Amino acid sequence: MNDDRRNAYVLLGLPYGASLSEAKRAFTRRAREARWGDRTDTDLSDLEWALARIELEQSEPAAAFGTYRVPADPGVLRAPAGFGLLAPAPRSAPRRSPVTPDEERDVVFDAARLDAAQHLLDRTSAAAGRKLERISDVPLPIVSVPVMPVRRRGWAPVIMVGAVALAVLAVAGISALTGSDDDTDEAPATTAVAVETSAAATTEPATSAPVTTAAFGSEPGLGEPIEVSGIEITPSDPIDGFGHLCLIFTIDGDVPLGFIRENVTLISGGVAYEPALGVNTGRALGTDVFGDPAPAQREICFPMQGWQDQNTDLVYATQAGNYRWSIGT
């Protein structure tokens, strides 16, 4: 390239008056491109001349008088400040979504904080476990998970029903015997005694049986506990969140606590709803209970609405049987 047409700043891709450090960085970049053949109009000798020219102008300002400047006014390359005809100011668009209530936002924030804390706790525990495996030659201790408690049902209701059935059969047998002896003189007296005896036999079970059946068949409601082998389970605080019915279950007792969320079923209007284990409003943990300190609280949400307007029950299934709460009309 002719020296009369060369411009050191143009060859290095710099604005006029760039510093020497900027020129060195540009020279390194352009030299790499020239070696790989990315730019065919400039060779390495031109770049070396441009860098030497800028070094000369930095040390002797008078040497820069013969260098033409591109552009003559560097300010034209800068974008104009402010707004004008070709750069209108931004305008806000009207809102299209409904305003979220503060209560729902608080629920979302609480759930996000709980999820972040649980994630941080999981990562910390996993990192601690890996560190222990590296620094210790002995295997880590094995923690045994307590078996879910089983409720034992008594034999009192069965015995009571059997006693009532035997009394009815006895009355029927005595009545048949007294009816076949109508020709004898002592038959009326015997019949009266038999009827009186049968009445006494049937009266005593009849007074005790309804009380026992009512006590056995009664179903607790919200806020009332059910005892399962020393563990009390109490549902309470129902709310509607995210289209779900969410309840708090309090597990308390003096024995090792155990509670499995997926064993709880909501039956409303004859339809069974399984728990949505991935939904949580942040009021309590969304995990199972295995040996936690008493009392422990867990939250379970079910994908349904309108539970107050129909017959709604909670059923907790165990190996020994099902336990039921009546929470709706």
BAPALUM-435485 format. One line per 4 residues: for each residue x, y, z of N, C-alpha, C. Coordinates in pm, whole numbers, plus 50000, padded with zeros to 5 digits. Example, Ala and Ser with C-alpha at 12.3 -4.5 7.8 and 13.67 -1.06 7.14 Angstrom:
// residues 2
51319:49431:50780:51230:49550:50780:51320:49670:50780; 51285:49775:50708:51367:49894:50714:51290:50003:50787 .
***
This chain:
// residues 329
50086:49881:50000:50000:50000:50000:50089:50124:50000; 50052:50225:49922:50129:50348:49916:50126:50420:50049; 50244:50477:50090:50251:50547:50218:50161:50669:50220; 50137:50734:50101:50054:50855:50098:49908:50824:50130 .
49864:50702:50111:49723:50666:50134:49702:50593:50265; 49809:50559:50332:49793:50481:50455:49763:50571:50574; 49680:50520:50662:49647:50588:50788:49661:50484:50899; 49748:50513:50996:49776:50415:51100:49651:50375:51178 .
49565:50471:51207:49444:50441:51286:49344:50360:51204; 49335:50389:51071:49243:50314:50987:49289:50170:50972; 49422:50150:50956:49473:50015:50941:49447:49930:51065; 49458:49990:51182:49435:49916:51307:49288:49918:51352 .
49201:49990:51278:49060:49994:51315:49033:50074:51440; 49103:50187:51459:49090:50268:51579:49046:50408:51541; 48976:50476:51631:48947:50618:51606:49073:50702:51623; 49072:50818:51558:49191:50903:51565:49216:50946:51709 .
49344:50943:51749:49381:50983:51884:49374:50873:51986; 49360:50745:51944:49356:50634:52040:49490:50623:52112; 49489:50569:52231:49610:50557:52312:49699:50446:52259; 49823:50445:52310:49920:50346:52265:49879:50204:52309 .
49822:50192:52430:49778:50058:52476:49667:50004:52389; 49573:50089:52346:49468:50045:52256:49526:50005:52120; 49629:50080:52074:49692:50046:51947:49761:49910:51954; 49825:49878:52066:49892:49749:52079:49790:49634:52079 .
49678:49653:52147:49576:49548:52147:49516:49529:52008; 49493:49641:51938:49441:49630:51803:49542:49564:51709; 49672:49594:51727:49775:49532:51645:49777:49380:51665; 49765:49336:51790:49764:49192:51817:49645:49125:51750 .
49529:49189:51754:49410:49129:51694:49421:49126:51542; 49464:49237:51480:49476:49242:51336:49588:49153:51284; 49697:49139:51360:49807:49052:51318:49761:48907:51315; 49678:48867:51411:49626:48730:51412:49537:48706:51290 .
49456:48806:51256:49372:48792:51137:49455:48786:51010; 49565:48865:51005:49648:48864:50886:49720:48731:50869; 49763:48670:50980:49831:48540:50970:49737:48432:50919; 49608:48437:50964:49513:48335:50920:49450:48365:50785 .
49486:48479:50729:49435:48512:50597:49293:48560:50595; 49240:48610:50711:49103:48660:50713:49090:48793:50640; 49195:48872:50634:49193:49003:50567:49302:49004:50461; 49265:49010:50334:49361:49003:50223:49415:49138:50181 .
49350:49248:50227:49394:49381:50183:49502:49440:50271; 49534:49378:50383:49634:49431:50476:49727:49318:50515; 49857:49345:50506:49953:49242:50546:50019:49283:50676; 50107:49197:50726:50171:49221:50856:50262:49342:50854 .
50325:49371:50740:50415:49487:50733:50338:49618:50748; 50216:49625:50692:50135:49746:50709:50098:49766:50856; 50065:49658:50925:50027:49669:51066:50145:49713:51151; 50265:49659:51121:50383:49701:51196:50414:49848:51173 .
50394:49895:51049:50414:50037:51022:50314:50123:51099; 50188:50076:51104:50086:50154:51173:50118:50165:51322; 50160:50056:51386:50193:50062:51527:50313:50152:51552; 50415:50144:51465:50531:50232:51482:50493:50378:51461 .
50399:50404:51368:50356:50541:51343:50285:50599:51465; 50199:50520:51528:50128:50571:51646:50225:50592:51762; 50324:50505:51777:50424:50526:51882:50501:50657:51858; 50530:50687:51730:50600:50812:51698:50514:50932:51731 .
50385:50927:51696:50298:51041:51724:50276:51061:51874; 50280:50952:51953:50267:50966:52098:50388:51036:52159; 50508:51008:52102:50629:51070:52155:50656:51208:52095; 50616:51230:51969:50638:51358:51901:50504:51403:51842 .
50429:51487:51910:50298:51529:51860:50304:51597:51724; 50415:51659:51688:50423:51729:51559:50417:51633:51442; 50450:51506:51463:50446:51408:51355:50305:51373:51313; 50204:51407:51394:50066:51376:51363:50000:51478:51274 .
50070:51589:51238:50007:51692:51158:49974:51644:51017; 50056:51551:50963:50032:51504:50827:49933:51390:50818; 49879:51342:50928:49785:51229:50928:49643:51280:50909; 49574:51234:50808:49435:51276:50788:49346:51199:50885 .
49240:51262:50920:49153:51207:51025:49021:51158:50963; 48986:51040:51001:48862:50979:50953:48781:50936:51075; 48665:50993:51098:48613:51111:51028:48676:51238:51081; 48649:51350:51015:48705:51477:51062:48648:51516:51197 .
48521:51484:51221:48456:51511:51350:48417:51378:51413; 48493:51326:51510:48458:51195:51570:48322:51194:51639; 48266:51309:51669:48138:51314:51738:48022:51261:51658; 48037:51252:51524:47927:51202:51443:47906:51053:51463 .
48006:50984:51517:47991:50840:51540:47917:50809:51669; 47901:50908:51753:47832:50885:51880:47681:50901:51860; 47606:50813:51923:47459:50819:51913:47407:50943:51984; 47308:51010:51926:47254:51131:51992:47186:51095:52123 .
47199:51185:52219:47136:51166:52349:46995:51222:52348; 46909:51165:52429:46773:51213:52440:46683:51155:52334; 46559:51207:52327:46458:51157:52235:46423:51265:52134; 46388:51222:52013:46353:51315:51906:46261:51250:51805 .
46265:51303:51682:46176:51252:51578:46208:51108:51541; 46339:51079:51526:46379:50943:51487:46406:50854:51607; 46402:50907:51725:46422:50829:51848:46312:50864:51947; 46189:50813:51924:46078:50850:52014:46096:50787:52152 .
46037:50853:52250:46044:50804:52388:45956:50680:52403; 45993:50585:52489:45910:50465:52509:45779:50500:52578; 45674:50430:52540:45543:50449:52601:45495:50317:52662; 45443:50325:52781:45398:50204:52851:45267:50156:52792 .
45256:50024:52774:45134:49964:52722:45034:49943:52835; 44906:49945:52806:44807:49923:52913:44816:49781:52968; 44784:49766:53097:44787:49636:53161:44675:49548:53108; 44710:49421:53078:44613:49326:53027:44577:49216:53125 .
44660:49193:53224:44634:49087:53322:44574:49148:53448; 44492:49069:53523:44435:49123:53647:44542:49142:53754; 44513:49232:53847:44607:49260:53956:44605:49143:54054; 44723:49092:54086:44733:48979:54180:44715:49029:54323 .
44623:48969:54402:44607:49014:54541:44733:48989:54623; 44746:49069:54728:44864:49055:54815:44867:48919:54884; 44749:48862:54914:44748:48732:54982:44809:48623:54893; 44773:48623:54763:44829:48521:54674:44979:48543:54653 .
45021:48669:54644:45164:48696:54628:45241:48649:54752; 45186:48671:54870:45253:48627:54992:45266:48474:54994; 45162:48404:54947:45168:48257:54943:45278:48211:54848; 45286:48276:54730:45390:48239:54633:45529:48268:54688 .
45545:48383:54754:45677:48417:54811:45716:48319:54921; 45620:48284:55007:45651:48189:55114:45689:48052:55057; 45615:48008:54954:45649:47879:54893:45786:47883:54827; 45821:47997:54763:45953:48009:54701:46064:48007:54805 .
46043:48078:54916:46145:48076:55022:46160:47937:55083; 46048:47868:55103:46055:47733:55159:46126:47638:55063; 46095:47650:54933:46160:47562:54835:46309:47592:54827; 46347:47720:54832:46489:47755:54827:46563:47703:54951 .
46499:47715:55068:46563:47665:55190:46577:47513:55187; 46473:47444:55135:46481:47298:55126:46590:47255:55027; 46600:47328:54914:46703:47295:54815:46843:47318:54873; 46861:47430:54946:46990:47457:55007:47025:47352:55112 .
46924:47311:55189:46948:47208:55291:46986:47075:55226; 46920:47039:55116:46953:46914:55047:47095:46917:54992; 47133:47029:54930:47268:47039:54876:47373:47036:54986; 47344:47102:55100:47441:47103:55210:47457:46964:55270 .
47345:46893:55289:47354:46758:55345:47426:46663:55250; 47400:46677:55118:47469:46590:55023:47619:46618:55021; 47657:46746:55028:47799:46780:55029:47866:46730:55157; 47796:46742:55270:47853:46692:55396:47870:46540:55392 .
47773:46470:55331:47786:46325:55320:47904:46283:55234; 47924:46351:55123:48039:46319:55038:48171:46348:55108; 48175:46456:55186:48297:46489:55259:48328:46385:55365; 48223:46339:55433:48244:46236:55536:48294:46105:55473 .
48243:46072:55355:48289:45949:55289:48435:45957:55248; 48481:46080:55216:48620:46094:55174:48716:46090:55293; 48676:46146:55407:48770:46158:55518:48761:46042:55616; 48665:45954:55599:48647:45845:55693:48657:45712:55621 .
48722:45616:55685:48736:45481:55629:48620:45389:55669; 48549:45426:55776:48439:45342:55822:48312:45384:55749; 48219:45292:55727:48094:45330:55659:48009:45421:55746; 47927:45500:55681:47838:45592:55752:47733:45514:55831 .
47688:45568:55945:47585:45499:56024:47455:45490:55948; 47385:45378:55969:47256:45354:55903:47145:45390:56000; 47057:45478:55958:46945:45522:56040:46824:45438:56006; 46768:45374:56106:46649:45291:56085:46524:45376:56094 .
46437:45364:55997:46313:45440:55993:46206:45364:56070; 46139:45428:56166:46037:45356:56243:45921:45313:56156; 45864:45196:56189:45750:45142:56116:45626:45223:56149; 45543:45244:56049:45420:45321:56070:45333:45256:56176 .
45283:45331:56276:45202:45272:56383:45072:45214:56329; 45028:45107:56392:44906:45037:56352:44804:45044:56465; 44684:45083:56433:44578:45093:56534:44512:44958:56552; 44503:44914:56677:44438:44786:56710:44294:44810:56750 .
44203:44746:56681:44061:44760:56716:44024:44655:56821; 43939:44694:56917:43900:44603:57024:43789:44508:56981; 43763:44407:57067:43659:44307:57041:43526:44340:57108; 43521:44455:57177:43398:44489:57250:43277:44501:57158 .
43283:44570:57042:43163:44578:56957:43117:44442:56906; 43211:44352:56871:43173:44219:56822:43102:44140:56932; 43158:44146:57053:43096:44073:57165:42956:44126:57194; 42937:44260:57186:42807:44318:57214:42703:44273:57111 .
42742:44273:56983:42648:44229:56879:42612:44082:56898; 42710:43996:56937:42681:43855:56961:42586:43834:57077; 42602:43916:57184:42513:43904:57300:42370:43940:57264; 42352:44044:57184:42216:44084:57142:42152:43974:57056 .
42233:43913:56966:42178:43807:56881:42136:43686:56964; 42216:43647:57064:42179:43534:57150:42054:43564:57230; 42039:43688:57276:41918:43722:57353:41794:43711:57266; 41801:43754:57142:41685:43745:57052:41649:43599:57025 .
41752:43515:57002:41724:43373:56980:41662:43308:57103; 41709:43347:57222:41653:43291:57344:41506:43327:57359; 41469:43452:57330:41329:43494:57340:41243:43415:57242; 41295:43395:57119:41217:43320:57020:41197:43175:57064 .
41300:43111:57123:41286:42972:57166:41189:42956:57281; 41193:43047:57378:41100:43039:57493:40957:43060:57447; 40938:43151:57355:40801:43174:57306:40747:43050:57235; 40833:42978:57163:40786:42856:57095:40751:42747:57194 .
40827:42732:57302:40798:42629:57402:40670:42658:57478; 40647:42780:57517:40526:42814:57594:40401:42802:57509; 40409:42821:57382:40292:42810:57296:40245:42667:57280; 40330:42564:57298:40290:42424:57281:40227:42364:57406 .
40226:42431:57522:40171:42378:57647:40045:42452:57688; 39954:42481:57597:39833:42556:57632:39732:42473:57711; 39736:42332:57708:39637:42248:57775:39662:42237:57924; 39781:42263:57971:39811:42250:58114:39765:42373:58188 .
39742:42353:58323:39695:42465:58406:39804:42564:58439; 39928:42517:58446:40037:42606:58486:40097:42680:58368; 40039:42665:58251:40095:42729:58132:40092:42880:58140; 39980:42944:58185:39982:43091:58189:40092:43146:58277 .
40112:43084:58396:40216:43135:58487:40352:43119:58424; 40376:43003:58362:40507:42982:58299:40530:43080:58187; 40425:43107:58110:40437:43202:58000:40470:43341:58052; 40405:43381:58158:40430:43514:58214:40574:43526:58261 .
40622:43421:58327:40759:43425:58376:40857:43429:58259; 40825:43350:58153:40915:43347:58038:40918:43481:57968; 40799:43541:57953:40794:43672:57887:40869:43775:57969; 40850:43769:58101:40920:43864:58187:41069:43843:58178 .
41114:43716:58176:41257:43687:58167:41314:43733:58034; 41239:43704:57926:41288:43745:57794:41293:43897:57783; 41193:43964:57844:41195:44111:57841:41315:44165:57914; 41346:44102:58029:41464:44146:58104:41591:44118:58027 .
41592:44001:57954:41713:43966:57880:41735:44060:57763; 41624:44102:57702:41640:44189:57585:41656:44334:57622; 41609:44373:57740:41616:44515:57779:41759:44557:57808; 41833:44471:57878:41967:44512:57921:42061:44531:57802 .
42071:44437:57705:42156:44464:57589:42106:44581:57506; 41971:44600:57500:41918:44706:57415:41959:44842:57467; 41973:44858:57598:42012:44988:57651:42159:45015:57633; 42241:44910:57632:42386:44933:57622:42434:44931:57478 .
42370:44856:57390:42419:44843:57253:42417:44974:57176; 42308:45054:57176:42311:45179:57098:42421:45274:57143; 42445:45280:57276:42549:45372:57324:42684:45331:57270; 42716:45200:57275:42846:45153:57225:42859:45175:57076 .
42752:45148:56999:42758:45165:56854:42777:45312:56817; 42710:45401:56888:42724:45543:56857:42864:45591:56886; 42920:45545:57000:43056:45588:57033:43157:45530:56936; 43133:45408:56889:43228:45345:56797:43218:45403:56657 .
43098:45434:56611:43079:45480:56474:43089:45630:56457; 43102:45708:56564:43109:45854:56550:43238:45893:56482; 43231:45994:56396:43348:46040:56321:43389:46178:56370; 43515:46197:56404:43560:46331:56447:43563:46427:56329 .
43572:46556:56360:43577:46658:56257:43709:46733:56261; 43710:46850:56198:43831:46932:56196:43869:46975:56337; 43995:46966:56368:44043:47003:56500:44031:46895:56604; 43976:46777:56568:43962:46666:56662:44063:46557:56627 .
44140:46510:56725:44245:46412:56694:44191:46269:56690; 44264:46185:56619:44245:46040:56620:44375:45977:56668; 44366:45891:56768:44485:45830:56827:44516:45699:56755; 44640:45686:56711:44685:45566:56640:44808:45513:56715 .
44787:45418:56806:44897:45357:56883:44984:45461:56951; 44923:45552:57020:44997:45654:57094:45027:45779:57014; 44990:45785:56887:45013:45902:56803:44879:45968:56772; 44868:46098:56798:44747:46173:56769:44764:46250:56639 .
44670:46232:56546:44671:46298:56417:44549:46389:56412; 44572:46521:56389:44466:46620:56394:44468:46705:56268; 44363:46701:56183:44356:46793:56068:44290:46924:56109; 44337:47035:56052:44283:47166:56088:44321:47268:55981 .
44274:47390:56001:44309:47509:55921:44292:47485:55771; 44170:47457:55721:44152:47441:55575:44150:47576:55505; 44218:47586:55392:44214:47705:55307:44208:47660:55161; 44159:47751:55074:44156:47727:54930:44270:47805:54867 .
44367:47736:54809:44481:47801:54745:44517:47732:54616; 44534:47809:54509:44573:47756:54379:44472:47652:54329; 44343:47671:54361:44244:47575:54317:44247:47444:54394; 44308:47440:54512:44320:47320:54593:44268:47348:54734 .
44223:47242:54799:44191:47245:54942:44316:47201:55018; 44370:47289:55102:44493:47261:55176:44463:47258:55325; 44510:47154:55395:44488:47136:55538:44621:47114:55607; 44623:47150:55737:44739:47127:55822:44711:47003:55908 .
44804:46906:55908:44794:46787:55990:44899:46797:56101; 44853:46791:56227:44942:46796:56342:44959:46654:56396; 45084:46609:56406:45117:46474:56452:45188:46489:56585; 45132:46431:56691:45185:46449:56825:45179:46315:56899 .
45266:46301:56998:45268:46180:57079:45402:46158:57144; 45408:46057:57235:45530:46026:57308:45612:45917:57242; 45561:45851:57138:45633:45745:57069:45696:45803:56942; 45786:45730:56875:45842:45780:56748:45732:45809:56648 .
45728:45931:56598:45620:45975:56512:45634:45918:56371; 45521:45890:56309:45520:45842:56171:45391:45885:56103; 45403:45940:55982:45286:45987:55908:45322:45991:55760; 45242:45924:55675:45266:45917:55532:45155:45994:55462 .
45192:46097:55386:45093:46186:55326:45009:46118:55218; 45071:46032:55138:44997:45973:55028:44892:45873:55074; 44889:45836:55203:44786:45747:55256:44658:45821:55293; 44658:45955:55279:44539:46034:55311:44460:46057:55182 .
44330:46031:55185:44242:46049:55069:44126:46138:55109; 44086:46228:55019:43971:46314:55040:43854:46260:54958; 43741:46235:55025:43620:46185:54958:43513:46292:54972; 43474:46352:54860:43376:46461:54861:43273:46435:54752 .
43147:46428:54791:43041:46404:54695:43051:46270:54628; 43108:46170:54695:43124:46037:54638:43242:46021:54546; 43327:46123:54534:43446:46117:54447:43570:46123:54535; 43665:46034:54510:43789:46028:54586:43896:46112:54517 .
43966:46194:54596:44073:46281:54547:44204:46243:54616; 44303:46209:54535:44435:46180:54589:44509:46310:54621; 44601:46311:54718:44672:46435:54754:44765:46480:54642; 44770:46611:54620:44865:46672:54525:44994:46703:54602 .
45086:46607:54600:45206:46618:54683:45298:46730:54637; 45282:46779:54515:45369:46888:54468:45317:47027:54497; 45198:47039:54560:45138:47169:54589:45154:47198:54737; 45199:47320:54770:45220:47358:54910:45207:47508:54921 .
45133:47557:55022:45117:47700:55042:45224:47760:55130; 45313:47679:55186:45421:47732:55268:45389:47741:55416; 45269:47697:55458:45236:47705:55601:45305:47597:55682; 45337:47483:55621:45406:47374:55689:45482:47295:55584 .
45567:47204:55631:45647:47123:55539:45559:47030:55458; 45605:46995:55338:45534:46904:55251:45606:46771:55239; 45648:46713:55353:45719:46587:55355:45652:46491:55452; 45690:46362:55445:45639:46264:55539:45708:46280:55675 .
45650:46219:55777:45704:46227:55914:45762:46090:55949; 45890:46089:55984:45958:45967:56026:46051:46002:56143; 46004:45984:56265:46087:46008:56382:46111:46154:56412; 46027:46247:56364:46044:46389:56393:46007:46417:56538 .
46061:46526:56596:46022:46563:56733:45878:46611:56737; 45811:46581:56847:45671:46618:56863:45661:46762:56914; 45556:46836:56870:45463:46799:56764:45518:46836:56628; 45477:46760:56524:45519:46787:56386:45396:46825:56305 .
45413:46923:56215:45303:46969:56130:45340:46948:55983; 45244:46899:55907:45260:46880:55764:45136:46933:55692; 45154:46983:55570:45044:47035:55491:45017:46943:55372; 44889:46915:55347:44847:46831:55235:44739:46907:55159 .
44752:46914:55025:44656:46982:54939:44589:46880:54846; 44459:46902:54821:44381:46814:54735:44323:46896:54620; 44323:46844:54497:44276:46921:54381:44125:46924:54370; 44060:47001:54456:43915:47013:54448:43872:47142:54517 .
43750:47188:54485:43691:47307:54544:43545:47278:54579; 43488:47363:54663:43349:47348:54702:43323:47234:54798; 43424:47201:54879:43408:47088:54972:43310:47120:55083; 43284:47250:55113:43194:47282:55224:43048:47253:55189 .
43014:47248:55060:42874:47236:55020:42829:47092:55003; 42910:46993:55032:42872:46854:55014:42940:46769:55120; 42897:46644:55128:42955:46553:55227:43101:46526:55194; 43190:46563:55286:43334:46553:55263:43398:46483:55382 .
43478:46380:55353:43548:46305:55456:43696:46297:55422; 43776:46286:55528:43919:46256:55516:43940:46113:55563; 44013:46033:55486:44038:45893:55520:44188:45870:55523; 44237:45818:55637:44378:45785:55651:44390:45633:55656 .
44455:45573:55558:44463:45427:55544:44590:45375:55610; 44574:45269:55691:44687:45201:55753:44672:45050:55730; 44766:44973:55780:44759:44828:55766:44643:44768:55845; 44607:44833:55955:44501:44779:56040:44361:44823:55994 .
44352:44928:55913:44222:44977:55872:44228:45124:55835; 44110:45181:55810:44100:45321:55771:44043:45405:55886; 44092:45528:55899:44046:45621:56000:43988:45742:55929; 43872:45790:55977:43794:45886:55900:43760:46010:55985 .
43772:46127:55920:43724:46252:55975:43613:46304:55884; 43507:46358:55942:43400:46422:55865:43419:46572:55874; 43453:46637:55758:43488:46781:55761:43387:46865:55686; 43290:46806:55616:43192:46882:55540:43052:46836:55566 .
42954:46920:55530:42814:46885:55554:42767:46779:55457 .
***
